[in-house]
Amino acid sequence: MKTRRILRGSAARRPLLLPLLLLLLAGVCIAAYKPVVIVHGILDGPKQFVSLSHFIKKAHPGTEVPVIDLYNDLRSLRPLWRQVQDFRKAIDPIMEKAPDGIHLLCFSQGGLICRALLSTTPYHNVHSFISLSSPLAGQYGDTDYLRWLFPGCIKKTVYKICYSRVGQKVSICQYWNDPHHRAQYLQRNNFLVELNGERPHSGMEAWRKNFLRIKKLVLIGGPDDGVITPWQSSHFGFYDSNENVVEMRNQEYYKNDAFGLKTLDARGDVSTCIHSGVKHVKWHSNYTVFMNCIEKWLI
């Protein structure tokens, strides 16, 4: 009789155990998602990334998605090295609380800030670095942004401002890459040439080692962007002196493996995603882009 009662009691508890087990498993799955840190671009801020944050949390429930609230709007024009330093201070505590690592999802100018942060931070634990329509190889185009910042100027004359001491205190000038004035770019630029290893410096080897700590580099861009010029800059391609686009693998900084790009590619850890029909300010609110280019890397 006792034995039967015990068996009946065990059987009665089984329906309760199953939901508890499922809850525990769900908790394990949610905890497995790494935080996704978003860094905004030029002339915008956290409010532009509500949709992207929603996409991430819907696809991966329980994911922490901090959008760094620094250098918003006009403040995004301040010098990039200063921005890098302050973004690092904001992201450090997030990394410390995430022993399994974080993902960096960085839009437009934010992609360059994230690149510099990764290269100059020896202790970072970034797993995927997702660069969303960023001018990684520089910018050279007559866009609305350019006309607003430098009224009356066209791309052929902006170098006169950007390659001056004052110009190099404005963020966009620090990645302005005029293919017709390359000598001045290499001599006077104080950000992108160092990041790309185009002008040798004492920290190159350490920066390369730091950058290679990432597990995956995801490059997203497309031909209808309308701002990143050439759009292939989002994939590390850029103009030659005749304004023909030289793709990533034929760039000198790739061939020389100046900052680790060739090594990442050889490891199979560079992924590119090209989407047509997407304007620059729409990348982070386009659900198709998120599902096709971003979602699978956020695990």
N, C-alpha and C positions, 0 to 999 in steps of 0.2 A: 504493500500500500504506500509506504514511504517513498519507495523508488518511483512509483507512478506519479506521486505528487511532485517530486523533484523534476522529473522529465516534463510534466505538464508546465511547471513554472518556467523551465528553460525555454520551452516552446513558446510560451506567452511573451517572453522577453525578446524573442528574435525579431518580431516586427518593429520593436523600438530600437534595436541595435542597428538595423539597416539605415534608417535616416541619419543616425548619429555618425555612422561610418562615412556616409556620403558627405555630410557636413565637414568632417575632418579632412576628407580627400579634397573637397572644394577649397578649404582653407590652405592646404598645401599648395594647390595650383595657383591660388591668388598670390600667395607669398612668393611664388617662384618668379613673378614678373618683376623685372628690374625697373627702378624709377626712370622715367623719361624726362630729361631736362630740356626745355625749349629755350632757345636764344633767338630773339627777334632780329629784324633787319633794320635798315636805315629808314628813318622817319615814321616808325611805327612803335608798337609796344605790346604788352600782354593782352590788351583788349582785342587785338586782331587774331588771337589764337584760341578763342573760345570753341570754335568748331573743331579744330584739330585736337584739342584736349578732349572734347566729347567723343570724337572718333576713337581715340586711344582707349578711353575708359569703357566704351561700349564693346570694343573688340577684346579687351583684356581687363575684365572687371577687377577692381582693387588696385590698379596701377596708380602710383603717385606720379602726377604730371605737373611739376613746378615750372611755371613760366617766369623766368628771371625778370624782375621789375627794376631794371636799371637802364639808364641812358635812353629813355623813351623820347620819341618824336624828335624835336630839334636837337636835343642833347646827344642824339646818336651821331651827330657830326663832329663830336669832340675827338681828340687824337686816339687812335686805335690801341696803342700800347697801354695808355691809361685805362681804357675800357677793358682790355684783357686782364689787367691786374685786379680790377674791381669785380669783374665777372668771376674770376678765380676765387676771390674771397667769398662770394655768394654761393658758389658751387661746392667749395671744399666741405662744408658741413653735410651736404647731401651725400657726397662720396663717402664720408666717414661713417655715416649711418647705413651704408649699403655695402656690406662686405662682399656681396656677390657681384658688385659693379653696377654701373648705370649706363644709360644710353644718352647720347647727345644728339638732339634734333635741331639743326641750326639753319635759319632762313636768311637768304640774301647776304648782306654784309655780315650777319651773324655767323655765317659759315667761315669767314675769314677770322673772326674773333675766336671761334672754337678751334680752328686750326692752330692759331698762335698759342692758345691756352694749352692744347695738347702737346705742342712742341716744347713748351717751356715749363711743363709740370712733370717732374720725374716720378711722382708718386700717384699719378692719376689711375683710376680703375675703370676707364671708359671702355665699354664692350663694343657697341656699334656707334660710329660717328656717321650720322646721316646729314648730308649737305643738300639742302633743298633750294635749288636755283640760286647758287652763290657764284660770285665772280672770282672763282678760285685762282684763275690765271690772270686776272685783271679785268679792267673795263675800258672800252674805247667806243663810244657811240653817242650820237645826238639823240638823247632821250628827254622825256619831260622832266625827269629829275635834274638833268644837266642844265636845261634851259631855265629851270626855276632857281637853281643854285647860282648859276653864272649867266645872268641875263645878257644877251647880246653876243655871247660867245658861241662858237661852234667847236666840234671836237678837234678840228685842226689847230685851234689856237689856245685851247684850255691848258696845254702843257706849260705855257708861259706863266700861268698862275700856279698850277699844281707842282711844278718843279722848282718852286721858290721856297725859301725858308718858311714864309708865312703859310703858303699853300700846304705844306706838309704838316700843318696843324689841323687840317680839315680831313676828316676820315676818308671821304671819297677820293681825295687826291693821293692818299697813301696806297691806293691800288689802281690809280689811273695809269694805264700802260700804253703809251703812245708808240706804236710800232715804227713811226717815222722819226722819232727822237729817242732812240734806244739808249744812246750814250748818256743822255741827260737823265733818263729814267734810272739807269744802273748807278749813276753817280749820286743822284740827289734823293731818290726815294728812300724813305727810312723805315719801311714796313714790309711791303711785298717782296722786294728783292732779297731781304734777309730771310723771310719765311720760305721762299722758294730756293734759297741757296744760290741765287744768281750772282750775288756778291759775297765772296767767301768771308766768313767771320769765325771767331774762336769757338763759338758755341755750336757749330754745325753738327758735329758728331753726337754731342749730347742731345741736341734737339731731334736728330734723326732717331736716336734710340728711344726717346720719349714718345715720339709719334708712333713708332712701331709697336707700342704697347696695346694699341687698339686691336680688336679681333676682326672688325669688318668696317670697310669704308664704302658708303653708299652714295653715289653721285646721281642727282636727279635734275633734269632740265629738259628744255624742248625748244623747237624752232619758232614758236609763236609767242615766246616770253615777252618780247617788246622792250625789255629794259636791259637785261644782261647781254652785253654785246662784245664779241660774238657770243651767241648763246652757248657755243661749245666750251666757253670758259667754265661753265658749270661742270664740265667733264675734263678740266685741265687742258683743253685745247685753246689755241689763240692764233691771232694774225701773225703773218710774217710781214716784211717791209712792203710787200705788194698787196697787203690785206687779203691774202689767201689764208684760209684756216689750216693750221698745222695741228693735227690731232695729238692727243696725249702722249702716245708712245714714240712720237717723233720729236717731242720737246727735249731740249738739252737737259733740263732738270730731271726728266724721267730717265734719259740715257745714262746720266751721271749718278742716278739714284741719290740726288742731293739731299732729299729729306725723307726718303724711304718709300716713295711711291712705287718704284720698280719692284722693290722687295715685296711690298704688299700685294702687288699684281701677280708676282711669281708664286706667292703663297696661295693664290686663288681667293684673296680677301678683298678684291675690288669689284663692286657690282655697280653697273650703270643702268639707269632707267630713263628712257626718252619718251616724253608725252607731247603730242601735238595738240593744238587747240586750247592751250592753257596760258592765260595772261599772267604777268609776273605777280600781281597782287592776289591772284586766285589759287596759287599752288596750295596754300595751307587750309583752304576751305573746300577743296575738291575731293570728294569721297572716293572717286575712282583712282585718283593719284594715291591716296592713302592706302587703299586696298591693294593696288598693283605694285606700288613702289616702296611702301614703308612698313606696313603691318607685320609682314613676316620676319622683319629684323628686330622686332621689339619683344624678344623672348628671353 
